[in-house]
């Protein structure tokens, strides 16, 4: 690629980055053109990814409770990259135990269990964009 072409591509990429940072919600598709050069990026929505990743009956089991996303954002299973996750399948959690972090608008929001019991399944991979009310973790409630 010649230097002028490289500068055009760099300009297109920078324009796409600015557009993504300026958006108040996660983008699904970005197309940026500059002259004859263009960059087109497309991601599945979090709902589509969840539909493809989990069976429809995964969240309809009445014997399990679900910790759900309180907002749209990025779900992290651990406090920092490379650290152990807050919870794994089989772990016991108490009411209020932190099970993850949801990043929204550059703010890290702790996600806590709203029921005590045993984690039966973590439904969302680390670093995944999630939608409001999307199930994140399944918990088998403790018997009283």
Protein Blocks (a to p, Z undefined) as FASTA:
>chain_A
ZZklmmmmmmmmmmmmmmmmmpcbdcfbdcddehjbccddddddfklmmmmmpcfklmmc
fkbccdddfbdcdddfbfbehiacfbdghiacdehiafbdcdeehiacddddfbecddfb
dfbdghiacdehiafbdcddddZZ
